Amino acid sequence: MYDKAKTRVRIVGGDSYHFQVEMGLHQGSSLSPFLFALAIDQLTQFRLNGGIISKLEVWTPSLEFKGFTLSSTKTIFGV
C-alpha cells in the first residue's frame, strides 16, 4: 500500500520537489504516539539536565543565604 510513497515539504517559498519516503510512519499509525512520547521525553531530559538545573545552580548561593537548599531532585526549605 505504501510502497514507493512520495512526499514533499511545504516551506516559505512554496513546496519542495517530490522525494521518495524510505523510512517513517504515516499519520494515524498506532506507533506514532509512542514514538512521539519517547522523543518528547528525551527532549525534556536534555532540557532539564542542560538548561534548568544548571541555571538553578547559579542561584545556589542566593538560595542558601535565604534558607533554601538546592537539590537536583527537589528543593527543601530549611529554617
N, C-alpha and C positions, 0 to 999 in steps of 0.2 A: 504494500500500500504506500509506504513512504520511500520506496527505492528511487534513488536519483532525484530526490527533492531539491528544489532550488529556492533561494530566497534573496532578498536584498534589504539594505538598511536605509532607513529614511534619515537624512541629515539636513542641515540648514539649507544647503544649496540645491536640494532635490533628493532623488533616490540614487543609491549606488547601482552599479551593474549587478545583474543576477550572478550568484555564485552557488555552487553545489554544496549542500549541507552534508558533511561527512560524519558528524557526530552531534548528539544532543537529544533533547526531549521536546516533544511537541506540547503546545499549550493544552492543558487539561489532563496531562499524564498523571497517574496516581503517584508516581515517584517525585513529581515536581515539588510538592510541599515539603517533603523530607529533605531533598537536596537544598531547597531554599533555607530551611531551618539550620542545616549544617553550615551553610555559607554565612548566615547571619551570626551564628554562634562564634565562628572563627573571627569575623569582623569585630564582634563585641569584645572577645578576649584580647584581640590586638589593641583595640582602643583602650580598654581598661589597663592592660599591662604597660602600654607605652605612653598613654596620654594622661588619663585622670589620676592614676596612682602617682606618677612622677610629679604632677602638679601639686598634689596634696603634700608630698614630701617636702616641697619648697616651703610650705606653710607650717611644717612641724615645729620650729622654734616658737612661732607666734601662738600656735595652738597649745603647746606645753606651758607657755607663760600664763595662759588663761585657764589652766587646769585640765586641759584635754590631753588624752594620749592617743596618738595616731597608730593604728594597726592596719595592715594590708587587707584584713578581712572585716574589720569593724572599728568604729571609733567609740571610745569609752570616756565618759565624763568622770574626772577624778576630783574629789574635794580635798 
